[in-house]
């Protein structure tokens, strides 16, 4: 596993632990046994399915063009929901929902008390990897076009 993959996996593992704690707390509040919840994840196939779901959810959230734009917005600095809304020209509800979607995917950390969104380490690595792929493809496209234009010229 590459360093980037390890960072993403560690970040998504943190997200899984947060979700697991919520499941445990709800079970305690309801005074019920967690028969089908966390215990079921001890099965290797169930753990792998959970890991696959978390990884794919993160990639799907990042692959949405408006969400990716938000990731780029918070790649270099923290930002408030209002600042992100103003920068993108989106309604407040849409901006808030997108930030929360990226937070649920483990890519953005959002501090509600201080109204600050920033990339998580997993988000940083995923954005870096996607940017590298985008730039490599853009270079290939430019080279192909340059050869095509010269051949016809």
VMD Tcl script that builds the backbone (N, CA, C; Angstrom):
set m [mol new atoms 459]
animate dup $m
set s [atomselect $m all]
$s set {name element resname resid chain x y z} {
  {N N UNK 1 A 0.854 -1.176 0.000}
  {CA C UNK 1 A 0.000 0.000 0.000}
  {C C UNK 1 A 0.898 1.237 0.000}
  {N N UNK 2 A 0.560 2.212 -0.821}
  {CA C UNK 2 A 1.343 3.444 -0.890}
  {C C UNK 2 A 1.058 4.310 0.330}
  {N N UNK 3 A 1.932 5.301 0.544}
  {CA C UNK 3 A 1.723 6.219 1.667}
  {C C UNK 3 A 0.405 6.947 1.577}
  {N N UNK 4 A 0.008 7.327 0.360}
  {CA C UNK 4 A -1.268 8.008 0.187}
  {C C UNK 4 A -2.437 7.108 0.536}
  {N N UNK 5 A -2.379 5.860 0.082}
  {CA C UNK 5 A -3.450 4.909 0.391}
  {C C UNK 5 A -3.522 4.650 1.891}
  {N N UNK 6 A -2.372 4.581 2.538}
  {CA C UNK 6 A -2.352 4.372 3.989}
  {C C UNK 6 A -2.990 5.550 4.723}
  {N N UNK 7 A -2.708 6.765 4.261}
  {CA C UNK 7 A -3.287 7.950 4.886}
  {C C UNK 7 A -4.793 7.973 4.708}
  {N N UNK 8 A -5.261 7.655 3.505}
  {CA C UNK 8 A -6.703 7.610 3.266}
  {C C UNK 8 A -7.332 6.530 4.131}
  {N N UNK 9 A -6.719 5.344 4.166}
  {CA C UNK 9 A -7.265 4.249 4.975}
  {C C UNK 9 A -7.315 4.635 6.452}
  {N N UNK 10 A -6.274 5.296 6.944}
  {CA C UNK 10 A -6.264 5.716 8.352}
  {C C UNK 10 A -7.359 6.744 8.625}
  {N N UNK 11 A -7.549 7.675 7.712}
  {CA C UNK 11 A -8.591 8.681 7.879}
  {C C UNK 11 A -9.982 8.069 7.852}
  {N N UNK 12 A -10.184 7.130 6.942}
  {CA C UNK 12 A -11.487 6.478 6.870}
  {C C UNK 12 A -11.693 5.533 8.053}
  {N N UNK 13 A -10.606 4.987 8.592}
  {CA C UNK 13 A -10.719 4.177 9.811}
  {C C UNK 13 A -11.177 5.051 10.975}
  {N N UNK 14 A -10.673 6.283 11.030}
  {CA C UNK 14 A -11.144 7.232 12.057}
  {C C UNK 14 A -12.644 7.477 11.885}
  {N N UNK 15 A -13.072 7.651 10.652}
  {CA C UNK 15 A -14.491 7.884 10.376}
  {C C UNK 15 A -15.305 6.669 10.809}
  {N N UNK 16 A -14.805 5.463 10.520}
  {CA C UNK 16 A -15.505 4.254 10.948}
  {C C UNK 16 A -15.632 4.212 12.468}
  {N N UNK 17 A -14.571 4.544 13.169}
  {CA C UNK 17 A -14.621 4.529 14.637}
  {C C UNK 17 A -15.660 5.527 15.160}
  {N N UNK 18 A -15.768 6.681 14.510}
  {CA C UNK 18 A -16.800 7.648 14.911}
  {C C UNK 18 A -18.189 7.053 14.735}
  {N N UNK 19 A -18.415 6.410 13.607}
  {CA C UNK 19 A -19.710 5.785 13.346}
  {C C UNK 19 A -19.980 4.663 14.343}
  {N N UNK 20 A -18.949 3.868 14.633}
  {CA C UNK 20 A -19.110 2.766 15.583}
  {C C UNK 20 A -19.472 3.286 16.972}
  {N N UNK 21 A -18.862 4.394 17.377}
  {CA C UNK 21 A -19.190 4.987 18.674}
  {C C UNK 21 A -20.649 5.445 18.723}
  {N N UNK 22 A -21.132 5.992 17.625}
  {CA C UNK 22 A -22.534 6.407 17.568}
  {C C UNK 22 A -23.440 5.184 17.718}
  {N N UNK 23 A -23.112 4.112 17.031}
  {CA C UNK 23 A -23.910 2.882 17.142}
  {C C UNK 23 A -23.903 2.382 18.583}
  {N N UNK 24 A -22.740 2.383 19.213}
  {CA C UNK 24 A -22.644 1.940 20.612}
  {C C UNK 24 A -23.472 2.828 21.537}
  {N N UNK 25 A -23.393 4.144 21.347}
  {CA C UNK 25 A -24.147 5.064 22.204}
  {C C UNK 25 A -25.654 4.885 22.034}
  {N N UNK 26 A -26.083 4.726 20.793}
  {CA C UNK 26 A -27.509 4.509 20.554}
  {C C UNK 26 A -27.975 3.214 21.201}
  {N N UNK 27 A -27.160 2.175 21.098}
  {CA C UNK 27 A -27.520 0.902 21.726}
  {C C UNK 27 A -27.626 1.065 23.231}
  {N N UNK 28 A -26.707 1.830 23.837}
  {CA C UNK 28 A -26.749 2.055 25.284}
  {C C UNK 28 A -27.971 2.878 25.674}
  {N N UNK 29 A -28.295 3.888 24.885}
  {CA C UNK 29 A -29.471 4.704 25.177}
  {C C UNK 29 A -30.755 3.892 25.106}
  {N N UNK 30 A -30.791 2.993 24.159}
  {CA C UNK 30 A -31.987 2.172 23.980}
  {C C UNK 30 A -31.961 0.934 24.857}
  {N N UNK 31 A -30.872 0.773 25.627}
  {CA C UNK 31 A -30.700 -0.376 26.517}
  {C C UNK 31 A -30.968 -1.685 25.791}
  {N N UNK 32 A -30.310 -1.831 24.664}
  {CA C UNK 32 A -30.476 -3.055 23.883}
  {C C UNK 32 A -29.107 -3.674 23.609}
  {N N UNK 33 A -29.122 -4.915 23.298}
  {CA C UNK 33 A -27.894 -5.597 22.907}
  {C C UNK 33 A -27.610 -5.263 21.445}
  {N N UNK 34 A -26.357 -5.156 21.129}
  {CA C UNK 34 A -25.954 -4.813 19.769}
  {C C UNK 34 A -25.733 -6.100 18.974}
  {N N UNK 35 A -26.756 -6.913 18.852}
  {CA C UNK 35 A -26.625 -8.227 18.246}
  {C C UNK 35 A -26.238 -8.167 16.768}
  {N N UNK 36 A -26.822 -7.259 16.032}
  {CA C UNK 36 A -26.561 -7.225 14.591}
  {C C UNK 36 A -25.612 -6.104 14.176}
  {N N UNK 37 A -25.228 -5.281 15.085}
  {CA C UNK 37 A -24.419 -4.121 14.737}
  {C C UNK 37 A -22.940 -4.426 14.652}
  {N N UNK 38 A -22.198 -3.932 15.608}
  {CA C UNK 38 A -20.743 -4.043 15.566}
  {C C UNK 38 A -20.253 -5.478 15.642}
  {N N UNK 39 A -20.949 -6.325 16.365}
  {CA C UNK 39 A -20.512 -7.722 16.466}
  {C C UNK 39 A -20.502 -8.400 15.096}
  {N N UNK 40 A -21.445 -8.024 14.268}
  {CA C UNK 40 A -21.507 -8.607 12.938}
  {C C UNK 40 A -20.314 -8.253 12.073}
  {N N UNK 41 A -19.610 -7.179 12.430}
  {CA C UNK 41 A -18.446 -6.756 11.635}
  {C C UNK 41 A -17.193 -7.566 11.947}
  {N N UNK 42 A -17.273 -8.437 12.921}
  {CA C UNK 42 A -16.119 -9.298 13.216}
  {C C UNK 42 A -15.880 -10.301 12.102}
  {N N UNK 43 A -16.907 -10.577 11.342}
  {CA C UNK 43 A -16.772 -11.467 10.187}
  {C C UNK 43 A -15.906 -10.759 9.148}
  {N N UNK 44 A -14.850 -11.412 8.644}
  {CA C UNK 44 A -13.965 -10.746 7.672}
  {C C UNK 44 A -14.693 -10.213 6.444}
  {N N UNK 45 A -15.680 -10.937 5.959}
  {CA C UNK 45 A -16.413 -10.458 4.771}
  {C C UNK 45 A -17.201 -9.198 5.093}
  {N N UNK 46 A -17.771 -9.127 6.276}
  {CA C UNK 46 A -18.530 -7.932 6.672}
  {C C UNK 46 A -17.598 -6.745 6.869}
  {N N UNK 47 A -16.440 -6.982 7.467}
  {CA C UNK 47 A -15.466 -5.900 7.651}
  {C C UNK 47 A -14.976 -5.388 6.298}
  {N N UNK 48 A -14.738 -6.303 5.359}
  {CA C UNK 48 A -14.293 -5.885 4.027}
  {C C UNK 48 A -15.389 -5.106 3.304}
  {N N UNK 49 A -16.627 -5.541 3.439}
  {CA C UNK 49 A -17.741 -4.827 2.802}
  {C C UNK 49 A -17.879 -3.425 3.388}
  {N N UNK 50 A -17.709 -3.297 4.691}
  {CA C UNK 50 A -17.781 -1.982 5.335}
  {C C UNK 50 A -16.652 -1.084 4.839}
  {N N UNK 51 A -15.444 -1.644 4.763}
  {CA C UNK 51 A -14.301 -0.872 4.265}
  {C C UNK 51 A -14.542 -0.430 2.824}
  {N N UNK 52 A -15.047 -1.335 1.988}
  {CA C UNK 52 A -15.326 -0.998 0.591}
  {C C UNK 52 A -16.347 0.134 0.512}
  {N N UNK 53 A -17.405 0.044 1.328}
  {CA C UNK 53 A -18.441 1.081 1.317}
  {C C UNK 53 A -17.870 2.446 1.708}
  {N N UNK 54 A -17.019 2.481 2.740}
  {CA C UNK 54 A -16.433 3.757 3.181}
  {C C UNK 54 A -15.513 4.344 2.121}
  {N N UNK 55 A -14.689 3.503 1.500}
  {CA C UNK 55 A -13.761 3.985 0.457}
  {C C UNK 55 A -14.546 4.493 -0.753}
  {N N UNK 56 A -15.523 3.717 -1.192}
  {CA C UNK 56 A -16.303 4.141 -2.357}
  {C C UNK 56 A -17.126 5.383 -2.065}
  {N N UNK 57 A -17.652 5.508 -0.846}
  {CA C UNK 57 A -18.409 6.705 -0.470}
  {C C UNK 57 A -17.498 7.937 -0.538}
  {N N UNK 58 A -16.280 7.813 -0.058}
  {CA C UNK 58 A -15.343 8.942 -0.101}
  {C C UNK 58 A -15.028 9.325 -1.547}
  {N N UNK 59 A -14.764 8.330 -2.380}
  {CA C UNK 59 A -14.447 8.621 -3.785}
  {C C UNK 59 A -15.658 9.197 -4.516}
  {N N UNK 60 A -16.847 8.664 -4.234}
  {CA C UNK 60 A -18.057 9.180 -4.886}
  {C C UNK 60 A -18.314 10.631 -4.480}
  {N N UNK 61 A -18.141 10.921 -3.197}
  {CA C UNK 61 A -18.363 12.293 -2.730}
  {C C UNK 61 A -17.362 13.246 -3.386}
  {N N UNK 62 A -16.119 12.834 -3.483}
  {CA C UNK 62 A -15.092 13.693 -4.082}
  {C C UNK 62 A -15.273 13.831 -5.590}
  {N N UNK 63 A -15.847 12.820 -6.241}
  {CA C UNK 63 A -15.977 12.824 -7.701}
  {C C UNK 63 A -17.080 13.748 -8.200}
  {N N UNK 64 A -17.990 14.155 -7.334}
  {CA C UNK 64 A -19.041 15.079 -7.729}
  {C C UNK 64 A -18.400 16.449 -7.981}
  {N N UNK 65 A -18.515 17.012 -9.193}
  {CA C UNK 65 A -17.806 18.260 -9.493}
  {C C UNK 65 A -18.023 19.404 -8.492}
  {N N UNK 66 A -19.244 19.699 -8.051}
  {CA C UNK 66 A -19.377 20.763 -7.048}
  {C C UNK 66 A -18.697 20.410 -5.722}
  {N N UNK 67 A -18.783 19.151 -5.321}
  {CA C UNK 67 A -18.098 18.745 -4.087}
  {C C UNK 67 A -16.591 18.869 -4.242}
  {N N UNK 68 A -16.086 18.494 -5.409}
  {CA C UNK 68 A -14.649 18.606 -5.648}
  {C C UNK 68 A -14.213 20.071 -5.590}
  {N N UNK 69 A -15.052 20.959 -6.100}
  {CA C UNK 69 A -14.745 22.392 -6.015}
  {C C UNK 69 A -14.638 22.828 -4.551}
  {N N UNK 70 A -15.527 22.310 -3.690}
  {CA C UNK 70 A -15.443 22.633 -2.257}
  {C C UNK 70 A -14.159 22.091 -1.648}
  {N N UNK 71 A -13.783 20.882 -2.043}
  {CA C UNK 71 A -12.527 20.318 -1.527}
  {C C UNK 71 A -11.350 21.215 -1.902}
  {N N UNK 72 A -11.346 21.710 -3.134}
  {CA C UNK 72 A -10.271 22.616 -3.555}
  {C C UNK 72 A -10.326 23.923 -2.773}
  {N N UNK 73 A -11.542 24.390 -2.464}
  {CA C UNK 73 A -11.689 25.640 -1.702}
  {C C UNK 73 A -11.070 25.543 -0.316}
  {N N UNK 74 A -11.150 24.387 0.308}
  {CA C UNK 74 A -10.615 24.237 1.667}
  {C C UNK 74 A -9.272 23.505 1.671}
  {N N UNK 75 A -8.682 23.323 0.495}
  {CA C UNK 75 A -7.400 22.613 0.407}
  {C C UNK 75 A -6.251 23.419 0.994}
  {N N UNK 76 A -6.337 24.732 0.964}
  {CA C UNK 76 A -5.218 25.555 1.423}
  {C C UNK 76 A -5.518 26.341 2.691}
  {N N UNK 77 A -6.788 26.426 3.063}
  {CA C UNK 77 A -7.156 27.198 4.244}
  {C C UNK 77 A -8.497 26.723 4.775}
  {N N UNK 78 A -8.779 27.027 6.024}
  {CA C UNK 78 A -10.107 26.728 6.556}
  {C C UNK 78 A -11.075 27.789 6.053}
  {N N UNK 79 A -12.343 27.438 6.013}
  {CA C UNK 79 A -13.348 28.384 5.518}
  {C C UNK 79 A -14.664 28.157 6.242}
  {N N UNK 80 A -15.411 29.212 6.406}
  {CA C UNK 80 A -16.747 29.111 6.988}
  {C C UNK 80 A -17.729 28.685 5.903}
  {N N UNK 81 A -18.870 28.206 6.344}
  {CA C UNK 81 A -19.930 27.849 5.393}
  {C C UNK 81 A -20.321 29.080 4.572}
  {N N UNK 82 A -20.434 30.230 5.233}
  {CA C UNK 82 A -20.817 31.455 4.530}
  {C C UNK 82 A -19.772 31.836 3.486}
  {N N UNK 83 A -18.499 31.706 3.823}
  {CA C UNK 83 A -17.442 32.035 2.857}
  {C C UNK 83 A -17.497 31.090 1.656}
  {N N UNK 84 A -17.729 29.819 1.919}
  {CA C UNK 84 A -17.841 28.853 0.824}
  {C C UNK 84 A -19.077 29.149 -0.027}
  {N N UNK 85 A -20.183 29.498 0.629}
  {CA C UNK 85 A -21.408 29.847 -0.093}
  {C C UNK 85 A -21.174 31.036 -1.008}
  {N N UNK 86 A -20.534 32.066 -0.460}
  {CA C UNK 86 A -20.280 33.277 -1.240}
  {C C UNK 86 A -19.328 32.988 -2.404}
  {N N UNK 87 A -18.305 32.210 -2.150}
  {CA C UNK 87 A -17.319 31.898 -3.191}
  {C C UNK 87 A -17.969 31.134 -4.343}
  {N N UNK 88 A -18.862 30.217 -4.017}
  {CA C UNK 88 A -19.487 29.360 -5.027}
  {C C UNK 88 A -20.771 29.947 -5.592}
  {N N UNK 89 A -21.402 30.893 -4.867}
  {CA C UNK 89 A -22.661 31.456 -5.327}
  {C C UNK 89 A -23.829 30.495 -5.174}
  {N N UNK 90 A -23.720 29.573 -4.241}
  {CA C UNK 90 A -24.777 28.585 -4.010}
  {C C UNK 90 A -25.670 29.022 -2.866}
  {N N UNK 91 A -26.867 28.464 -2.792}
  {CA C UNK 91 A -27.710 28.709 -1.622}
  {C C UNK 91 A -27.046 28.136 -0.359}
  {N N UNK 92 A -27.345 28.728 0.769}
  {CA C UNK 92 A -26.761 28.302 2.039}
  {C C UNK 92 A -27.044 26.834 2.337}
  {N N UNK 93 A -28.279 26.389 2.108}
  {CA C UNK 93 A -28.637 25.002 2.393}
  {C C UNK 93 A -27.812 24.035 1.547}
  {N N UNK 94 A -27.669 24.334 0.265}
  {CA C UNK 94 A -26.893 23.468 -0.624}
  {C C UNK 94 A -25.438 23.397 -0.169}
  {N N UNK 95 A -24.867 24.536 0.167}
  {CA C UNK 95 A -23.477 24.567 0.626}
  {C C UNK 95 A -23.323 23.755 1.906}
  {N N UNK 96 A -24.223 23.947 2.845}
  {CA C UNK 96 A -24.171 23.217 4.109}
  {C C UNK 96 A -24.292 21.725 3.883}
  {N N UNK 97 A -25.222 21.315 3.035}
  {CA C UNK 97 A -25.411 19.887 2.760}
  {C C UNK 97 A -24.171 19.280 2.114}
  {N N UNK 98 A -23.546 20.006 1.216}
  {CA C UNK 98 A -22.351 19.480 0.555}
  {C C UNK 98 A -21.183 19.356 1.539}
  {N N UNK 99 A -21.017 20.337 2.396}
  {CA C UNK 99 A -19.962 20.250 3.414}
  {C C UNK 99 A -20.224 19.051 4.324}
  {N N UNK 100 A -21.475 18.870 4.720}
  {CA C UNK 100 A -21.807 17.741 5.590}
  {C C UNK 100 A -21.602 16.404 4.877}
  {N N UNK 101 A -21.924 16.341 3.592}
  {CA C UNK 101 A -21.696 15.109 2.817}
  {C C UNK 101 A -20.210 14.768 2.797}
  {N N UNK 102 A -19.382 15.777 2.570}
  {CA C UNK 102 A -17.937 15.539 2.545}
  {C C UNK 102 A -17.401 15.193 3.931}
  {N N UNK 103 A -18.018 15.750 4.957}
  {CA C UNK 103 A -17.629 15.399 6.330}
  {C C UNK 103 A -18.018 13.950 6.632}
  {N N UNK 104 A -19.221 13.547 6.223}
  {CA C UNK 104 A -19.653 12.158 6.441}
  {C C UNK 104 A -18.768 11.178 5.683}
  {N N UNK 105 A -18.208 11.625 4.565}
  {CA C UNK 105 A -17.313 10.776 3.782}
  {C C UNK 105 A -15.899 10.753 4.357}
  {N N UNK 106 A -15.632 11.586 5.362}
  {CA C UNK 106 A -14.315 11.599 5.988}
  {C C UNK 106 A -13.290 12.473 5.293}
  {N N UNK 107 A -13.746 13.360 4.408}
  {CA C UNK 107 A -12.819 14.180 3.620}
  {C C UNK 107 A -12.664 15.595 4.163}
  {N N UNK 108 A -13.673 16.080 4.864}
  {CA C UNK 108 A -13.649 17.411 5.462}
  {C C UNK 108 A -13.944 17.268 6.950}
  {N N UNK 109 A -13.237 18.033 7.748}
  {CA C UNK 109 A -13.570 18.162 9.166}
  {C C UNK 109 A -14.297 19.491 9.306}
  {N N UNK 110 A -15.455 19.446 9.939}
  {CA C UNK 110 A -16.213 20.674 10.121}
  {C C UNK 110 A -16.403 20.926 11.605}
  {N N UNK 111 A -15.915 22.082 12.060}
  {CA C UNK 111 A -16.044 22.510 13.447}
  {C C UNK 111 A -17.261 23.423 13.520}
  {N N UNK 112 A -18.364 22.874 13.997}
  {CA C UNK 112 A -19.618 23.630 14.022}
  {C C UNK 112 A -19.543 24.813 14.980}
  {N N UNK 113 A -18.812 24.673 16.080}
  {CA C UNK 113 A -18.717 25.754 17.067}
  {C C UNK 113 A -18.057 27.001 16.486}
  {N N UNK 114 A -17.025 26.798 15.671}
  {CA C UNK 114 A -16.305 27.929 15.084}
  {C C UNK 114 A -16.630 28.126 13.603}
  {N N UNK 115 A -17.555 27.327 13.073}
  {CA C UNK 115 A -17.956 27.402 11.666}
  {C C UNK 115 A -16.735 27.383 10.753}
  {N N UNK 116 A -15.980 26.294 10.852}
  {CA C UNK 116 A -14.771 26.148 10.047}
  {C C UNK 116 A -14.722 24.776 9.403}
  {N N UNK 117 A -14.502 24.750 8.104}
  {CA C UNK 117 A -14.325 23.505 7.357}
  {C C UNK 117 A -12.891 23.455 6.865}
  {N N UNK 118 A -12.305 22.269 6.958}
  {CA C UNK 118 A -10.950 22.074 6.430}
  {C C UNK 118 A -10.808 20.629 6.003}
  {N N UNK 119 A -9.837 20.374 5.142}
  {CA C UNK 119 A -9.594 19.007 4.696}
  {C C UNK 119 A -9.048 18.168 5.838}
  {N N UNK 120 A -9.452 16.913 5.861}
  {CA C UNK 120 A -8.830 15.944 6.758}
  {C C UNK 120 A -7.562 15.444 6.064}
  {N N UNK 121 A -6.683 14.740 6.759}
  {CA C UNK 121 A -5.526 14.150 6.074}
  {C C UNK 121 A -5.948 13.245 4.908}
  {N N UNK 122 A -7.009 12.477 5.093}
  {CA C UNK 122 A -7.499 11.635 3.991}
  {C C UNK 122 A -7.960 12.509 2.825}
  {N N UNK 123 A -8.640 13.612 3.123}
  {CA C UNK 123 A -9.082 14.528 2.079}
  {C C UNK 123 A -7.909 15.148 1.338}
  {N N UNK 124 A -6.867 15.511 2.081}
  {CA C UNK 124 A -5.678 16.090 1.457}
  {C C UNK 124 A -5.052 15.123 0.463}
  {N N UNK 125 A -4.899 13.871 0.870}
  {CA C UNK 125 A -4.273 12.877 -0.012}
  {C C UNK 125 A -5.146 12.606 -1.224}
  {N N UNK 126 A -6.448 12.474 -1.011}
  {CA C UNK 126 A -7.335 12.197 -2.135}
  {C C UNK 126 A -7.330 13.358 -3.129}
  {N N UNK 127 A -7.368 14.578 -2.637}
  {CA C UNK 127 A -7.308 15.744 -3.534}
  {C C UNK 127 A -5.976 15.759 -4.281}
  {N N UNK 128 A -4.877 15.496 -3.586}
  {CA C UNK 128 A -3.565 15.461 -4.256}
  {C C UNK 128 A -3.530 14.397 -5.347}
  {N N UNK 129 A -4.064 13.209 -5.047}
  {CA C UNK 129 A -4.076 12.138 -6.043}
  {C C UNK 129 A -4.944 12.506 -7.238}
  {N N UNK 130 A -6.112 13.056 -6.973}
  {CA C UNK 130 A -6.997 13.452 -8.070}
  {C C UNK 130 A -6.374 14.563 -8.901}
  {N N UNK 131 A -5.752 15.538 -8.246}
  {CA C UNK 131 A -5.092 16.624 -8.980}
  {C C UNK 131 A -3.961 16.079 -9.854}
  {N N UNK 132 A -3.207 15.120 -9.343}
  {CA C UNK 132 A -2.134 14.506 -10.142}
  {C C UNK 132 A -2.693 13.811 -11.370}
  {N N UNK 133 A -3.785 13.084 -11.193}
  {CA C UNK 133 A -4.421 12.408 -12.324}
  {C C UNK 133 A -4.946 13.417 -13.339}
  {N N UNK 134 A -5.572 14.480 -12.840}
  {CA C UNK 134 A -6.118 15.516 -13.720}
  {C C UNK 134 A -4.994 16.167 -14.525}
  {N N UNK 135 A -3.898 16.512 -13.859}
  {CA C UNK 135 A -2.792 17.174 -14.552}
  {C C UNK 135 A -2.130 16.236 -15.558}
  {N N UNK 136 A -1.973 14.959 -15.208}
  {CA C UNK 136 A -1.379 13.990 -16.140}
  {C C UNK 136 A -2.260 13.840 -17.381}
  {N N UNK 137 A -3.569 13.761 -17.172}
  {CA C UNK 137 A -4.477 13.650 -18.307}
  {C C UNK 137 A -4.471 14.925 -19.140}
  {N N UNK 138 A -4.459 16.086 -18.496}
  {CA C UNK 138 A -4.419 17.355 -19.235}
  {C C UNK 138 A -3.161 17.436 -20.093}
  {N N UNK 139 A -2.033 16.981 -19.554}
  {CA C UNK 139 A -0.788 16.966 -20.330}
  {C C UNK 139 A -0.932 16.056 -21.542}
  {N N UNK 140 A -1.500 14.869 -21.330}
  {CA C UNK 140 A -1.711 13.943 -22.442}
  {C C UNK 140 A -2.633 14.513 -23.498}
  {N N UNK 141 A -3.675 15.185 -23.084}
  {CA C UNK 141 A -4.605 15.806 -24.030}
  {C C UNK 141 A -3.907 16.894 -24.829}
  {N N UNK 142 A -3.149 17.749 -24.133}
  {CA C UNK 142 A -2.425 18.826 -24.839}
  {C C UNK 142 A -1.431 18.255 -25.842}
  {N N UNK 143 A -0.714 17.217 -25.441}
  {CA C UNK 143 A 0.270 16.611 -26.354}
  {C C UNK 143 A -0.418 16.001 -27.570}
  {N N UNK 144 A -1.523 15.313 -27.340}
  {CA C UNK 144 A -2.247 14.710 -28.445}
  {C C UNK 144 A -2.765 15.790 -29.389}
  {N N UNK 145 A -3.336 16.843 -28.803}
  {CA C UNK 145 A -3.856 17.934 -29.636}
  {C C UNK 145 A -2.753 18.622 -30.412}
  {N N UNK 146 A -1.600 18.830 -29.777}
  {CA C UNK 146 A -0.485 19.472 -30.462}
  {C C UNK 146 A -0.047 18.640 -31.663}
  {N N UNK 147 A 0.030 17.334 -31.494}
  {CA C UNK 147 A 0.395 16.463 -32.616}
  {C C UNK 147 A -0.665 16.440 -33.699}
  {N N UNK 148 A -1.890 16.491 -33.298}
  {CA C UNK 148 A -3.001 16.473 -34.244}
  {C C UNK 148 A -3.048 17.773 -35.051}
  {N N UNK 149 A -2.847 18.903 -34.384}
  {CA C UNK 149 A -2.872 20.198 -35.059}
  {C C UNK 149 A -1.683 20.304 -36.012}
  {N N UNK 150 A -0.504 19.850 -35.593}
  {CA C UNK 150 A 0.680 19.913 -36.447}
  {C C UNK 150 A 0.527 19.010 -37.667}
  {N N UNK 151 A -0.077 17.833 -37.493}
  {CA C UNK 151 A -0.260 16.903 -38.593}
  {C C UNK 151 A -1.207 17.459 -39.655}
  {N N UNK 152 A -2.158 18.247 -39.227}
  {CA C UNK 152 A -3.120 18.818 -40.170}
  {C C UNK 152 A -2.643 20.152 -40.741}
  {N N UNK 153 A -1.680 20.775 -40.038}
  {CA C UNK 153 A -1.253 22.119 -40.443}
  {C C UNK 153 A -0.365 22.103 -41.592}
}
mol reanalyze $m
mol bondsrecalc $m
mol representation Tube
mol addrep $m
